[in-house]
């Protein structure tokens, strides 16, 4: 890891893979803790996350019913898709499975499994 990190150029795209999505508070705390421009977190171009299962149970037209970390009826941008967390772009995949972290919401309901295909290009969007 140290050898790979030493070869990274400042203009390189850096993609981080994380189980749980980053929150603003988490990113801020890591920046405060790491102090300095060499922190790998400060250079992340894109973070890929999952964990939330798209909310597991959803109501069509309304969105996720309850997400333990986010409460009742969180905004969809907090549960799935592309979002910005501080200076980091983050994509949250709704995933394929379900989790026992939702004890009152077993399985998926009105929430079809989904795989995400991201295409990275050098074209500005």
C-alpha positions in Angstrom: 0.0 0.0 0.0 2.8 2.4 0.9 4.5 1.6 -2.5 1.3 2.2 -4.4 0.6 5.4 -2.5 4.1 6.7 -3.4 3.3 6.4 -7.1 0.1 8.4 -7.0 0.2 11.7 -8.9 -1.8 14.7 -7.7 -4.0 14.6 -10.8 -4.8 10.9 -10.5 -8.4 9.7 -9.9 -8.6 8.0 -6.5 -11.6 5.8 -5.8 -12.4 4.6 -2.3 -14.5 1.6 -1.5 -16.4 1.7 1.8 -19.1 -0.5 3.2 -21.2 2.3 4.9 -21.6 5.6 3.2 -19.6 8.6 4.4 -21.4 11.2 6.3 -20.4 14.9 6.5 -19.6 14.5 10.2 -17.4 11.4 9.5 -15.5 13.2 6.8 -15.0 16.3 8.9 -13.8 14.3 11.9 -11.3 12.4 9.7 -10.0 15.6 8.2 -9.6 17.2 11.6 -7.8 14.1 12.9 -5.5 13.6 9.9 -4.3 17.2 9.6 -2.3 17.9 6.4 -2.5 17.7 2.6 -1.0 14.2 2.5 -4.2 12.6 4.0 -5.5 10.1 1.5 -9.1 11.0 2.4 -8.6 14.6 1.1 -7.6 13.2 -2.3 -10.6 10.9 -2.9 -12.3 11.6 -6.2 -15.1 9.1 -5.7 -16.3 6.9 -2.9 -18.4 3.8 -3.6 -20.7 2.6 -0.8 -23.6 0.3 -0.1 -24.9 -0.9 3.3 -28.3 0.9 3.2 -30.0 -1.6 0.8 -31.8 1.3 -0.8 -33.9 1.6 2.4 -34.9 -2.1 2.3 -38.7 -1.3 2.5 -39.9 1.5 0.2 -43.3 3.1 -0.6 -43.6 3.8 -4.3 -43.5 7.6 -4.9 -42.4 8.3 -1.3 -39.1 6.4 -0.9 -37.5 4.5 2.0 -39.7 3.9 5.0 -37.0 3.7 7.7 -33.2 3.5 7.6 -31.7 2.9 11.1 -28.9 5.5 10.6 -31.2 8.1 9.0 -34.6 7.7 10.6 -38.0 7.6 9.0 -38.6 8.7 5.4 -35.0 9.9 4.6 -34.5 11.7 1.3 -33.6 9.3 -1.5 -30.3 11.1 -2.1 -29.2 10.0 1.4 -30.0 6.3 0.6 -29.1 5.7 -3.0 -27.3 7.2 -6.0 -24.7 10.0 -6.4 -24.3 12.6 -3.8 -21.7 15.0 -2.5 -20.3 14.7 1.0 -18.1 17.8 1.6 -15.6 17.6 -1.3 -16.1 13.9 -2.0 -18.5 12.5 -4.7 -20.1 9.4 -3.3 -22.2 6.8 -5.0 -24.5 4.6 -2.8 -25.6 1.4 -4.5 -29.0 0.0 -3.4 -27.5 -3.5 -3.7 -28.9 -6.9 -4.1 -29.7 -8.2 -0.6 -31.3 -7.4 2.7 -29.9 -6.9 6.2 -30.9 -7.9 9.7 -30.0 -4.3 10.7 -33.6 -3.6 9.8 -35.2 -5.9 12.4 -38.8 -4.7 11.7 -38.3 -4.7 8.0 -37.3 -8.2 6.9 -36.4 -8.6 3.2 -37.0 -6.1 0.5 -40.4 -4.6 -0.1 -41.1 -2.5 -3.3 -37.4 -2.3 -3.6 -36.0 -4.5 -6.4 -32.4 -5.6 -6.2 -30.1 -3.5 -8.3 -26.5 -3.7 -9.5 -24.8 -0.4 -10.4 -22.7 0.1 -13.5 -20.6 3.2 -13.4 -18.7 4.3 -16.5 -15.7 6.6 -15.8 -14.7 9.0 -18.6 -12.4 11.9 -19.0 -15.3 14.1 -20.4 -16.6 16.8 -18.1 -20.3 16.3 -17.2 
